[in-house]
């Protein structure tokens, strides 16, 4: 792989991790806002699903990032 392609892959991996982290943060803020508005009620399934999906994407993005930057064996 040439240097330009490698740099592009690295930039894409960093961008994916950053976007996934932002989505986890946004989902967490939405859950927090829900509990601030209605502390006695349980969390809505949609908000929990959003957080779970965001966390899963972040985990996958981190795995891809780590694989890209790990020394080849």
N, CA, C and O atoms as a CHARMM CRD file, in Angstrom:
* protein
*
  292
    1    1 UNK  N      0.84900  -1.16900   0.00000 PROA 1      0.00000
    2    1 UNK  CA     0.00000   0.00000   0.00000 PROA 1      0.00000
    3    1 UNK  C      0.89500   1.23200   0.00000 PROA 1      0.00000
    4    1 UNK  O      1.87300   1.29400   0.74500 PROA 1      0.00000
    5    2 UNK  N      0.56700   2.19800  -0.82100 PROA 2      0.00000
    6    2 UNK  CA     1.39900   3.39500  -0.87500 PROA 2      0.00000
    7    2 UNK  C      1.10100   4.31600   0.30000 PROA 2      0.00000
    8    2 UNK  O      0.12000   4.12500   1.01900 PROA 2      0.00000
    9    3 UNK  N      1.94700   5.30300   0.48500 PROA 3      0.00000
   10    3 UNK  CA     1.83500   6.20000   1.64300 PROA 3      0.00000
   11    3 UNK  C      0.53000   6.99500   1.63600 PROA 3      0.00000
   12    3 UNK  O     -0.08500   7.19500   2.68300 PROA 3      0.00000
   13    4 UNK  N      0.11300   7.44700   0.45700 PROA 4      0.00000
   14    4 UNK  CA    -1.12000   8.23900   0.37400 PROA 4      0.00000
   15    4 UNK  C     -2.32700   7.39800   0.78800 PROA 4      0.00000
   16    4 UNK  O     -3.19700   7.88600   1.50900 PROA 4      0.00000
   17    5 UNK  N     -2.39200   6.15100   0.34700 PROA 5      0.00000
   18    5 UNK  CA    -3.50100   5.26300   0.72200 PROA 5      0.00000
   19    5 UNK  C     -3.45800   4.96500   2.21600 PROA 5      0.00000
   20    5 UNK  O     -4.49700   4.92000   2.87500 PROA 5      0.00000
   21    6 UNK  N     -2.25600   4.76200   2.75000 PROA 6      0.00000
   22    6 UNK  CA    -2.10100   4.50300   4.18400 PROA 6      0.00000
   23    6 UNK  C     -2.58000   5.69400   4.99200 PROA 6      0.00000
   24    6 UNK  O     -3.30200   5.52600   5.97500 PROA 6      0.00000
   25    7 UNK  N     -2.18700   6.89700   4.59100 PROA 7      0.00000
   26    7 UNK  CA    -2.63300   8.09700   5.29600 PROA 7      0.00000
   27    7 UNK  C     -4.14600   8.24700   5.23700 PROA 7      0.00000
   28    7 UNK  O     -4.77500   8.64200   6.21900 PROA 7      0.00000
   29    8 UNK  N     -4.72300   7.93500   4.09800 PROA 8      0.00000
   30    8 UNK  CA    -6.17600   8.01700   3.95300 PROA 8      0.00000
   31    8 UNK  C     -6.89200   7.01900   4.85000 PROA 8      0.00000
   32    8 UNK  O     -7.91300   7.34200   5.45600 PROA 8      0.00000
   33    9 UNK  N     -6.35500   5.80300   4.93300 PROA 9      0.00000
   34    9 UNK  CA    -6.93300   4.78900   5.81400 PROA 9      0.00000
   35    9 UNK  C     -6.83400   5.21200   7.27200 PROA 9      0.00000
   36    9 UNK  O     -7.77400   5.03100   8.04600 PROA 9      0.00000
   37   10 UNK  N     -5.68600   5.77600   7.64100 PROA 10     0.00000
   38   10 UNK  CA    -5.49800   6.23000   9.01900 PROA 10     0.00000
   39   10 UNK  C     -6.46100   7.36600   9.35200 PROA 10     0.00000
   40   10 UNK  O     -7.06900   7.38000  10.42300 PROA 10     0.00000
   41   11 UNK  N     -6.59500   8.30700   8.43800 PROA 11     0.00000
   42   11 UNK  CA    -7.51200   9.43300   8.66100 PROA 11     0.00000
   43   11 UNK  C     -8.94700   8.94200   8.76600 PROA 11     0.00000
   44   11 UNK  O     -9.70700   9.43300   9.60100 PROA 11     0.00000
   45   12 UNK  N     -9.32600   7.99100   7.93900 PROA 12     0.00000
   46   12 UNK  CA   -10.68500   7.44600   7.98900 PROA 12     0.00000
   47   12 UNK  C    -10.92800   6.71000   9.30500 PROA 12     0.00000
   48   12 UNK  O    -12.01600   6.79700   9.87500 PROA 12     0.00000
   49   13 UNK  N     -9.92200   5.99000   9.78400 PROA 13     0.00000
   50   13 UNK  CA   -10.06000   5.27200  11.05500 PROA 13     0.00000
   51   13 UNK  C    -10.23000   6.24100  12.21800 PROA 13     0.00000
   52   13 UNK  O    -11.06300   6.02300  13.09800 PROA 13     0.00000
   53   14 UNK  N     -9.44400   7.30500  12.22300 PROA 14     0.00000
   54   14 UNK  CA    -9.55200   8.31600  13.27900 PROA 14     0.00000
   55   14 UNK  C    -10.91600   9.00100  13.20900 PROA 14     0.00000
   56   14 UNK  O    -11.55200   9.22400  14.23900 PROA 14     0.00000
   57   15 UNK  N    -11.36200   9.33100  12.01000 PROA 15     0.00000
   58   15 UNK  CA   -12.66000   9.98800  11.84300 PROA 15     0.00000
   59   15 UNK  C    -13.79700   9.08200  12.29900 PROA 15     0.00000
   60   15 UNK  O    -14.75900   9.55400  12.90500 PROA 15     0.00000
   61   16 UNK  N    -13.69600   7.79300  12.01500 PROA 16     0.00000
   62   16 UNK  CA   -14.73700   6.84900  12.43100 PROA 16     0.00000
   63   16 UNK  C    -14.81200   6.75500  13.95000 PROA 16     0.00000
   64   16 UNK  O    -15.90200   6.75700  14.52200 PROA 16     0.00000
   65   17 UNK  N    -13.66500   6.67400  14.59900 PROA 17     0.00000
   66   17 UNK  CA   -13.64500   6.62100  16.06900 PROA 17     0.00000
   67   17 UNK  C    -14.21300   7.90800  16.65100 PROA 17     0.00000
   68   17 UNK  O    -15.00000   7.86800  17.59700 PROA 17     0.00000
   69   18 UNK  N    -13.82400   9.04000  16.09700 PROA 18     0.00000
   70   18 UNK  CA   -14.30800  10.32600  16.60200 PROA 18     0.00000
   71   18 UNK  C    -15.82200  10.44400  16.43300 PROA 18     0.00000
   72   18 UNK  O    -16.51300  10.88200  17.35300 PROA 18     0.00000
   73   19 UNK  N    -16.33500  10.06500  15.28400 PROA 19     0.00000
   74   19 UNK  CA   -17.77600  10.13900  15.04300 PROA 19     0.00000
   75   19 UNK  C    -18.53300   9.19900  15.97600 PROA 19     0.00000
   76   19 UNK  O    -19.58400   9.55900  16.50500 PROA 19     0.00000
   77   20 UNK  N    -18.00400   8.00700  16.17500 PROA 20     0.00000
   78   20 UNK  CA   -18.64900   7.05700  17.08400 PROA 20     0.00000
   79   20 UNK  C    -18.65100   7.58500  18.51700 PROA 20     0.00000
   80   20 UNK  O    -19.63700   7.43000  19.23800 PROA 20     0.00000
   81   21 UNK  N    -17.55400   8.20300  18.92400 PROA 21     0.00000
   82   21 UNK  CA   -17.48200   8.77400  20.27000 PROA 21     0.00000
   83   21 UNK  C    -18.48600   9.91400  20.43000 PROA 21     0.00000
   84   21 UNK  O    -19.11500  10.04300  21.48000 PROA 21     0.00000
   85   22 UNK  N    -18.63700  10.73600  19.40100 PROA 22     0.00000
   86   22 UNK  CA   -19.62600  11.82300  19.45500 PROA 22     0.00000
   87   22 UNK  C    -21.04700  11.26300  19.57400 PROA 22     0.00000
   88   22 UNK  O    -21.88000  11.81700  20.29200 PROA 22     0.00000
   89   23 UNK  N    -21.31300  10.17500  18.87400 PROA 23     0.00000
   90   23 UNK  CA   -22.65000   9.58600  18.93300 PROA 23     0.00000
   91   23 UNK  C    -22.91300   8.97600  20.31400 PROA 23     0.00000
   92   23 UNK  O    -24.02800   9.07300  20.82700 PROA 23     0.00000
   93   24 UNK  N    -21.90500   8.35300  20.91400 PROA 24     0.00000
   94   24 UNK  CA   -22.06700   7.83700  22.28000 PROA 24     0.00000
   95   24 UNK  C    -22.36700   8.99500  23.22800 PROA 24     0.00000
   96   24 UNK  O    -23.24800   8.89500  24.08200 PROA 24     0.00000
   97   25 UNK  N    -21.64300  10.07300  23.07300 PROA 25     0.00000
   98   25 UNK  CA   -21.86400  11.23600  23.92900 PROA 25     0.00000
   99   25 UNK  C    -23.27100  11.80200  23.72500 PROA 25     0.00000
  100   25 UNK  O    -23.95400  12.12500  24.69600 PROA 25     0.00000
  101   26 UNK  N    -23.70300  11.92200  22.48400 PROA 26     0.00000
  102   26 UNK  CA   -25.04000  12.45200  22.20100 PROA 26     0.00000
  103   26 UNK  C    -26.12600  11.54500  22.78000 PROA 26     0.00000
  104   26 UNK  O    -27.11400  12.02900  23.33100 PROA 26     0.00000
  105   27 UNK  N    -25.94300  10.24500  22.65600 PROA 27     0.00000
  106   27 UNK  CA   -26.92100   9.30400  23.20400 PROA 27     0.00000
  107   27 UNK  C    -26.95200   9.39200  24.72900 PROA 27     0.00000
  108   27 UNK  O    -28.02100   9.30700  25.33300 PROA 27     0.00000
  109   28 UNK  N    -25.79900   9.56000  25.34400 PROA 28     0.00000
  110   28 UNK  CA   -25.73200   9.70400  26.80000 PROA 28     0.00000
  111   28 UNK  C    -26.42000  10.98800  27.25700 PROA 28     0.00000
  112   28 UNK  O    -27.13800  10.99300  28.25700 PROA 28     0.00000
  113   29 UNK  N    -26.19900  12.06600  26.52700 PROA 29     0.00000
  114   29 UNK  CA   -26.83700  13.34300  26.85900 PROA 29     0.00000
  115   29 UNK  C    -28.35400  13.21600  26.73600 PROA 29     0.00000
  116   29 UNK  O    -29.09100  13.74700  27.56700 PROA 29     0.00000
  117   30 UNK  N    -28.82000  12.52100  25.71100 PROA 30     0.00000
  118   30 UNK  CA   -30.26100  12.33300  25.53300 PROA 30     0.00000
  119   30 UNK  C    -30.85800  11.54300  26.69200 PROA 30     0.00000
  120   30 UNK  O    -31.93700  11.87600  27.18200 PROA 30     0.00000
  121   31 UNK  N    -30.15600  10.49400  27.13300 PROA 31     0.00000
  122   31 UNK  CA   -30.63000   9.72700  28.28400 PROA 31     0.00000
  123   31 UNK  C    -30.63700  10.57700  29.54900 PROA 31     0.00000
  124   31 UNK  O    -31.58800  10.53800  30.33000 PROA 31     0.00000
  125   32 UNK  N    -29.58600  11.33000  29.74000 PROA 32     0.00000
  126   32 UNK  CA   -29.50100  12.19700  30.91400 PROA 32     0.00000
  127   32 UNK  C    -30.63800  13.22500  30.90800 PROA 32     0.00000
  128   32 UNK  O    -31.25200  13.48200  31.94300 PROA 32     0.00000
  129   33 UNK  N    -30.91000  13.79900  29.75500 PROA 33     0.00000
  130   33 UNK  CA   -31.99600  14.77200  29.64800 PROA 33     0.00000
  131   33 UNK  C    -33.33500  14.12000  29.97500 PROA 33     0.00000
  132   33 UNK  O    -34.17800  14.72400  30.63900 PROA 33     0.00000
  133   34 UNK  N    -33.52700  12.90100  29.51500 PROA 34     0.00000
  134   34 UNK  CA   -34.76900  12.19500  29.81400 PROA 34     0.00000
  135   34 UNK  C    -34.93600  12.01900  31.32200 PROA 34     0.00000
  136   34 UNK  O    -36.01600  12.26700  31.85900 PROA 34     0.00000
  137   35 UNK  N    -33.88000  11.59600  32.00400 PROA 35     0.00000
  138   35 UNK  CA   -33.97300  11.38000  33.44300 PROA 35     0.00000
  139   35 UNK  C    -34.09100  12.68100  34.22300 PROA 35     0.00000
  140   35 UNK  O    -34.66900  12.69700  35.31000 PROA 35     0.00000
  141   36 UNK  N    -33.56100  13.75300  33.69400 PROA 36     0.00000
  142   36 UNK  CA   -33.73600  15.05400  34.34600 PROA 36     0.00000
  143   36 UNK  C    -35.17500  15.53900  34.24000 PROA 36     0.00000
  144   36 UNK  O    -35.68000  16.21300  35.13700 PROA 36     0.00000
  145   37 UNK  N    -35.82600  15.19300  33.14400 PROA 37     0.00000
  146   37 UNK  CA   -37.21700  15.60900  32.92500 PROA 37     0.00000
  147   37 UNK  C    -38.20700  14.71000  33.65700 PROA 37     0.00000
  148   37 UNK  O    -39.21000  15.18700  34.18900 PROA 37     0.00000
  149   38 UNK  N    -37.92800  13.42200  33.68100 PROA 38     0.00000
  150   38 UNK  CA   -38.84100  12.45200  34.30000 PROA 38     0.00000
  151   38 UNK  C    -38.03000  11.43700  35.09800 PROA 38     0.00000
  152   38 UNK  O    -37.88500  10.29600  34.65900 PROA 38     0.00000
  153   39 UNK  N    -37.49200  11.82200  36.27100 PROA 39     0.00000
  154   39 UNK  CA   -36.60800  10.94100  37.02100 PROA 39     0.00000
  155   39 UNK  C    -37.26700   9.64900  37.49200 PROA 39     0.00000
  156   39 UNK  O    -36.57300   8.65200  37.68700 PROA 39     0.00000
  157   40 UNK  N    -38.57600   9.63800  37.67700 PROA 40     0.00000
  158   40 UNK  CA   -39.24200   8.43800  38.17800 PROA 40     0.00000
  159   40 UNK  C    -39.49800   7.41500  37.08200 PROA 40     0.00000
  160   40 UNK  O    -39.62500   6.22400  37.36400 PROA 40     0.00000
  161   41 UNK  N    -39.57400   7.85600  35.86200 PROA 41     0.00000
  162   41 UNK  CA   -39.87500   6.94500  34.76400 PROA 41     0.00000
  163   41 UNK  C    -38.64800   6.17400  34.31900 PROA 41     0.00000
  164   41 UNK  O    -37.51600   6.61200  34.52200 PROA 41     0.00000
  165   42 UNK  N    -38.87900   5.03800  33.72000 PROA 42     0.00000
  166   42 UNK  CA   -37.78400   4.24800  33.18600 PROA 42     0.00000
  167   42 UNK  C    -37.30000   4.82300  31.87200 PROA 42     0.00000
  168   42 UNK  O    -37.99200   5.62900  31.24800 PROA 42     0.00000
  169   43 UNK  N    -36.12900   4.41700  31.45300 PROA 43     0.00000
  170   43 UNK  CA   -35.60400   4.93200  30.18200 PROA 43     0.00000
  171   43 UNK  C    -36.36800   4.36000  28.99000 PROA 43     0.00000
  172   43 UNK  O    -36.70000   3.17500  28.97600 PROA 43     0.00000
  173   44 UNK  N    -36.64200   5.18200  28.01000 PROA 44     0.00000
  174   44 UNK  CA   -37.32100   4.68400  26.81000 PROA 44     0.00000
  175   44 UNK  C    -36.40800   3.72300  26.04400 PROA 44     0.00000
  176   44 UNK  O    -35.19200   3.90500  25.97500 PROA 44     0.00000
  177   45 UNK  N    -37.02500   2.72100  25.48800 PROA 45     0.00000
  178   45 UNK  CA   -36.28700   1.69500  24.75100 PROA 45     0.00000
  179   45 UNK  C    -35.47400   2.30300  23.61800 PROA 45     0.00000
  180   45 UNK  O    -34.34500   1.87900  23.37000 PROA 45     0.00000
  181   46 UNK  N    -36.02900   3.28200  22.93400 PROA 46     0.00000
  182   46 UNK  CA   -35.33100   3.88700  21.80200 PROA 46     0.00000
  183   46 UNK  C    -34.02900   4.56100  22.24100 PROA 46     0.00000
  184   46 UNK  O    -33.01300   4.45300  21.55500 PROA 46     0.00000
  185   47 UNK  N    -34.05700   5.24900  23.37200 PROA 47     0.00000
  186   47 UNK  CA   -32.83400   5.90200  23.85900 PROA 47     0.00000
  187   47 UNK  C    -31.78600   4.87600  24.26400 PROA 47     0.00000
  188   47 UNK  O    -30.59700   5.05800  24.00300 PROA 47     0.00000
  189   48 UNK  N    -32.23000   3.79600  24.90300 PROA 48     0.00000
  190   48 UNK  CA   -31.29400   2.74200  25.27600 PROA 48     0.00000
  191   48 UNK  C    -30.71700   2.04500  24.04200 PROA 48     0.00000
  192   48 UNK  O    -29.52900   1.72500  23.99700 PROA 48     0.00000
  193   49 UNK  N    -31.56200   1.81700  23.05500 PROA 49     0.00000
  194   49 UNK  CA   -31.09600   1.18200  21.81800 PROA 49     0.00000
  195   49 UNK  C    -30.09100   2.07600  21.09700 PROA 49     0.00000
  196   49 UNK  O    -29.10100   1.59600  20.54500 PROA 49     0.00000
  197   50 UNK  N    -30.35800   3.37500  21.10800 PROA 50     0.00000
  198   50 UNK  CA   -29.42100   4.31500  20.47600 PROA 50     0.00000
  199   50 UNK  C    -28.06400   4.26700  21.16800 PROA 50     0.00000
  200   50 UNK  O    -27.02500   4.23900  20.50800 PROA 50     0.00000
  201   51 UNK  N    -28.07600   4.25800  22.49500 PROA 51     0.00000
  202   51 UNK  CA   -26.82500   4.20500  23.24100 PROA 51     0.00000
  203   51 UNK  C    -26.10000   2.88700  22.98700 PROA 51     0.00000
  204   51 UNK  O    -24.88600   2.87700  22.78600 PROA 51     0.00000
  205   52 UNK  N    -26.83000   1.78600  22.99400 PROA 52     0.00000
  206   52 UNK  CA   -26.21400   0.48000  22.75200 PROA 52     0.00000
  207   52 UNK  C    -25.59500   0.40800  21.35500 PROA 52     0.00000
  208   52 UNK  O    -24.48600  -0.09800  21.18800 PROA 52     0.00000
  209   53 UNK  N    -26.31400   0.91200  20.36300 PROA 53     0.00000
  210   53 UNK  CA   -25.79000   0.90500  18.99200 PROA 53     0.00000
  211   53 UNK  C    -24.55700   1.79100  18.87400 PROA 53     0.00000
  212   53 UNK  O    -23.59200   1.43200  18.19900 PROA 53     0.00000
  213   54 UNK  N    -24.58700   2.94000  19.52500 PROA 54     0.00000
  214   54 UNK  CA   -23.44200   3.85400  19.47700 PROA 54     0.00000
  215   54 UNK  C    -22.22500   3.23800  20.16100 PROA 54     0.00000
  216   54 UNK  O    -21.10200   3.35700  19.67200 PROA 54     0.00000
  217   55 UNK  N    -22.45600   2.58600  21.28100 PROA 55     0.00000
  218   55 UNK  CA   -21.33900   1.94100  21.98100 PROA 55     0.00000
  219   55 UNK  C    -20.76400   0.79300  21.16300 PROA 55     0.00000
  220   55 UNK  O    -19.55100   0.58600  21.14000 PROA 55     0.00000
  221   56 UNK  N    -21.63600   0.05100  20.49500 PROA 56     0.00000
  222   56 UNK  CA   -21.17900  -1.04400  19.64200 PROA 56     0.00000
  223   56 UNK  C    -20.33900  -0.51300  18.48500 PROA 56     0.00000
  224   56 UNK  O    -19.28600  -1.06800  18.17200 PROA 56     0.00000
  225   57 UNK  N    -20.80500   0.56100  17.85200 PROA 57     0.00000
  226   57 UNK  CA   -20.04200   1.15900  16.74500 PROA 57     0.00000
  227   57 UNK  C    -18.69900   1.67900  17.23600 PROA 57     0.00000
  228   57 UNK  O    -17.68700   1.53400  16.55000 PROA 57     0.00000
  229   58 UNK  N    -18.68400   2.28700  18.42200 PROA 58     0.00000
  230   58 UNK  CA   -17.41700   2.77800  18.96800 PROA 58     0.00000
  231   58 UNK  C    -16.45400   1.61600  19.22300 PROA 58     0.00000
  232   58 UNK  O    -15.26200   1.71300  18.93100 PROA 58     0.00000
  233   59 UNK  N    -16.97000   0.54100  19.75800 PROA 59     0.00000
  234   59 UNK  CA   -16.12400  -0.62900  20.00600 PROA 59     0.00000
  235   59 UNK  C    -15.57300  -1.18600  18.68900 PROA 59     0.00000
  236   59 UNK  O    -14.39200  -1.52500  18.61000 PROA 59     0.00000
  237   60 UNK  N    -16.40200  -1.28100  17.67800 PROA 60     0.00000
  238   60 UNK  CA   -15.95500  -1.78100  16.37700 PROA 60     0.00000
  239   60 UNK  C    -14.94500  -0.82600  15.73800 PROA 60     0.00000
  240   60 UNK  O    -13.94500  -1.25500  15.16200 PROA 60     0.00000
  241   61 UNK  N    -15.22000   0.46300  15.84800 PROA 61     0.00000
  242   61 UNK  CA   -14.29800   1.45700  15.27900 PROA 61     0.00000
  243   61 UNK  C    -12.94500   1.38700  15.97300 PROA 61     0.00000
  244   61 UNK  O    -11.90500   1.44800  15.31800 PROA 61     0.00000
  245   62 UNK  N    -12.95800   1.25900  17.28900 PROA 62     0.00000
  246   62 UNK  CA   -11.70100   1.13900  18.04100 PROA 62     0.00000
  247   62 UNK  C    -10.95500  -0.13700  17.65800 PROA 62     0.00000
  248   62 UNK  O     -9.72900  -0.13600  17.55100 PROA 62     0.00000
  249   63 UNK  N    -11.69300  -1.21700  17.45400 PROA 63     0.00000
  250   63 UNK  CA   -11.06600  -2.46600  17.03500 PROA 63     0.00000
  251   63 UNK  C    -10.38800  -2.32500  15.68000 PROA 63     0.00000
  252   63 UNK  O     -9.26500  -2.79400  15.48900 PROA 63     0.00000
  253   64 UNK  N    -11.06500  -1.68500  14.74800 PROA 64     0.00000
  254   64 UNK  CA   -10.47700  -1.45000  13.42600 PROA 64     0.00000
  255   64 UNK  C     -9.27600  -0.51600  13.51200 PROA 64     0.00000
  256   64 UNK  O     -8.26300  -0.72200  12.84400 PROA 64     0.00000
  257   65 UNK  N     -9.40600   0.50700  14.34000 PROA 65     0.00000
  258   65 UNK  CA    -8.31200   1.45800  14.54500 PROA 65     0.00000
  259   65 UNK  C     -7.09100   0.73700  15.11800 PROA 65     0.00000
  260   65 UNK  O     -5.97600   0.89900  14.62300 PROA 65     0.00000
  261   66 UNK  N     -7.31000  -0.05000  16.15200 PROA 66     0.00000
  262   66 UNK  CA    -6.21100  -0.78200  16.77900 PROA 66     0.00000
  263   66 UNK  C     -5.55700  -1.75500  15.79900 PROA 66     0.00000
  264   66 UNK  O     -4.33400  -1.89500  15.77100 PROA 66     0.00000
  265   67 UNK  N     -6.37700  -2.41900  15.00600 PROA 67     0.00000
  266   67 UNK  CA    -5.85400  -3.36900  14.01700 PROA 67     0.00000
  267   67 UNK  C     -5.00200  -2.65000  12.97700 PROA 67     0.00000
  268   67 UNK  O     -3.95600  -3.15500  12.56800 PROA 67     0.00000
  269   68 UNK  N     -5.44900  -1.47800  12.55400 PROA 68     0.00000
  270   68 UNK  CA    -4.71300  -0.70600  11.56200 PROA 68     0.00000
  271   68 UNK  C     -3.35300  -0.26100  12.08300 PROA 68     0.00000
  272   68 UNK  O     -2.37100  -0.24400  11.34100 PROA 68     0.00000
  273   69 UNK  N     -3.30200   0.09600  13.35600 PROA 69     0.00000
  274   69 UNK  CA    -2.06200   0.63000  13.92600 PROA 69     0.00000
  275   69 UNK  C     -1.22400  -0.39600  14.66800 PROA 69     0.00000
  276   69 UNK  O     -0.14700  -0.06100  15.16200 PROA 69     0.00000
  277   70 UNK  N     -1.68100  -1.62200  14.76000 PROA 70     0.00000
  278   70 UNK  CA    -0.88800  -2.64000  15.43300 PROA 70     0.00000
  279   70 UNK  C      0.18800  -3.14800  14.48000 PROA 70     0.00000
  280   70 UNK  O     -0.02900  -3.22300  13.27100 PROA 70     0.00000
  281   71 UNK  N      1.33600  -3.49200  15.02600 PROA 71     0.00000
  282   71 UNK  CA     2.39400  -4.02200  14.15800 PROA 71     0.00000
  283   71 UNK  C      1.96200  -5.33800  13.54500 PROA 71     0.00000
  284   71 UNK  O      1.35700  -6.18700  14.20000 PROA 71     0.00000
  285   72 UNK  N      2.28200  -5.48400  12.29300 PROA 72     0.00000
  286   72 UNK  CA     1.92600  -6.72800  11.60000 PROA 72     0.00000
  287   72 UNK  C      2.78500  -7.85900  12.11100 PROA 72     0.00000
  288   72 UNK  O      3.98100  -7.70400  12.36000 PROA 72     0.00000
  289   73 UNK  N      2.14100  -9.00100  12.25900 PROA 73     0.00000
  290   73 UNK  CA     2.85500 -10.15500  12.78600 PROA 73     0.00000
  291   73 UNK  C      3.29100 -11.05500  11.65800 PROA 73     0.00000
  292   73 UNK  O      3.91300 -12.09000  11.89800 PROA 73     0.00000
